[in-house]
Amino acid sequence: MRCPRCGHDAAATDKFCAECGMFLRDAFIDHRILHALHRETAGEHREARRELERLVQAEPDNALAHHLLGTVYFHQGTLDLAIERYGRALELSPAFVLCSYDLGVAHYHRGNMPDAIRAYRRCLELDDHYYAAHYRLAIALFHAGELDEALEHFEKCSALTPEYLMARYHRGVIHERRGNLDAAEREFQRSLDEGVGEVSSLFHLAHIRRSRGDEAGAVRLLEQARQFASANAH
């Protein structure tokens, strides 16, 4: 980086020129990032996008600005642009855990399971206690057909955060798909008892009852599902 006032060669990370004292980088970058973040959370997505695009042009080495711009792009549905910004942020700050997670989410919504899996794995390499990353990785592995490893990460998610009951529901789905109906029934019943995935759990339990020849029990569960869906439609 060259100082526009005196021509002194400065390091890319220098905020001001050591020779003449001129600011080489935006002195109010943190305030501008916070302002853009406030606009994004307030729903002013276009304004936040314009502000952050100006920021990354002026401060191309600011990982946080790239990450926030990626999040704005993601919320606007421009997934390829979001992935590009997240990738740039991680080039600048490889240990940026949240950015690795968000990159995985963007790849997942793009339908790219291999890259989503890689991003979530990287996230967990940085923080193995990131329960949401275990959950998201498990979902991506499930869609990729890697059921054994998906179950492992759903179990890790449950161990870290027992109240995150959707992990139990998905464990039930895997057990059912593998023919372990007793284990599947336990997981669906637990998620049902705790009020998570009620209709889906009822349908799965009804299917299990029917497969065991308990048609009356299956019908009762399906009626419960119908009543629940009807009550939540009003």
N, C-alpha and C positions, 0 to 999 in steps of 0.2 A: 504494500500500500504506500502511495506517495502523497505527501502533504500538498494540498493544492495551493497553499500560501507560500511555503518556503522551499518545497521540493525535497524535503528530508524523507528518506526511506524509513518507513515504520513497519512494525510487525502487524499482521492482519488482526491481531487481538488488541492492539493499542487503541485506547479511546481518545487520546489526544497526542499531539505531536510533541516529542521531547525537546525539540529545538525552539519552536515558536509558541507552543501552548495551544494551538488551534484544535478544537474538537474535530476528530476524524470520524467519529461515529455519533449517532443520535444520542444526545445527553438525556433525552426523556423517553428512551425506548421502553423501559419498564412501564411507565405511565401510559404510553400508547398501547402497549399490549393489554394492560388492564382495562383500558377504555374499550378496545375492540372486544375483549371477553365480555364486558358488561353489555355491549350491544348484541352480541351473539346470544347471551342468556336472556336478554329482553325480547328476543325474536326479531331483531333488526339485522337479518342475515345478509342482505345486500350491502348495507352500510359496513358491517363487520368485515365482509369479504373485501370490499374496496380498501378499507384501512389496512388490513393484513397484507393484501397484495402490494400495497405501497411499502409496507414495512419490510417484507422479504426482499423487495427490490433494493431498498436502501441498506438493509442489514442481512445480506445473504448467508451469513454464518450464525444466525440466531435460531437455534433448534426449536425453542419454544414458539417463536412466530411461525415457523414452518408447520409445527404440530397443530397449532390453533387454526391456521389456514386450512390444513387438511381436514380438521373437524368441521369447519364451515362448509367445505366442499362436500363432505360426507352427508351433512344434514340437507344439503341442496340436491343430493342424489347424483352428483358428479363423482362417481367412485374412482375412476381412473386418475382424476386430478388429486383426489384425497390420498390414494395410494402413493402417488408421486411425491406429495408433500411429506407424508409420514416417512417414506423411504429416505428423503433428504434429511429430515430431522434425525433419523437414526444414524445416518452417515456422520453427522456432526456430533451426536451424543449417543453412542452405542448402548449405554446403560440406562437409557430412557425407558423405564419399564412400561409406563402407561402408553407410550407411543407404540411399543411392540404389541401391546394388547389391542390398541385401536387399529393398527395395521392388520392384525388377524381378523378383526371384525369386518373391516372393509373388504378384505379378500373373501371372507365367508359370504358376504352379501353380493359379491361379484360372482359367486359360484365357483371360486377357485379354492377347492379344499386343500390341495397339497401346499399352496403358499400360506393359507390360513393356519394349517397345522404347524408349519415351520415358524410362523410368527408367534404362535402361542407357546411353542416349545422354547423359543428364545426368551419369552416373557418369564417362563417358569425356571429357566436357567438362572435368571437374575433374581427371582423371588419365588421359591417353591411353595410359599404359603399363600400365594395369590389365588384364593379359592375360585374367583370368577374365571380366571384363566384355565384352571382345571376343568371347570364346567364347560366353557366354550371349546376347549380342546377336545373334550369328550364328545360334544355335539358334532364337531367337524370329523372326528374319527368315526363316529357312528355313520355319518353320511358317506364316508369313504369305505365303509364295510369292515372297518377294523374294530370288531365288537369286543374282543378281549381287552384291548388297550382302552377302549372307550369306557368299559365297565370299571377298569382300574382307576381312571381319572374321575368318574362319577363318585366312586367310593372315597377317593381322596377329598373331593369337594365336600361330601357328607361328613367326613371325619373333621375337617377344618371348620365347617359351618353346619352343624346338625339341623339348624332351622331352615336351611336352604332346601326345601322339600322337593322342588322340581327335579333335583338330582335323583331322589328316590323314585319318582315317577319314571324317569328314563331308565333307571336300573330295572324297574319292572318290565319295561318294554323289551330290554335286552334279554332278560331271563325268559320272558314269554317267547321271544323269537327263537331262543335256543332250546325250548321245550322244557325248561325248568319251571313248571307251573306253580309249584308250592312257593318257591322264592318269589316268583312274579306276583302271586296273590298277596303275599305279605307286603311287598313294596306298594302295590296299588291300594291296599287297604290302609296302609299308613298315610299315604298322601291324601286319601279320601278322608280319613279321620281328622287330619290337620287342615282340611279345607283347601287343598291345592289340586288343581286339575280335576275338579269333581266330575264333570261330564265324561271326560276321557277315561278317568279311572273306572267309572261305572261301566262304560262300554267294554273296557278290557276285562273287568271282573265278570261281566255277563258272558263274554266269549269263553272265558275259562270255565265258568259253570256249565255252559252249554256243551263244551268239549268233554265234560265229565258226565254228561247225561242228565244234568239237573236243569231241565227246561223251565220248570216253575221258578227256580231261583234266578235263572237268566232273565225271565220275563219281568220279575219284580225289580231287578236292577235296571232294566231298560226303561221301565215305567218311572223309576226314580230319576233317571237321566232326563226323560222327557219333561217331567215336572220341574226339575231344576232349570233346564234350558228355557222353559216357558216362563218361569218366574223371573229369570234374569233378562228376558227379552222386553220386559215392561219397565 
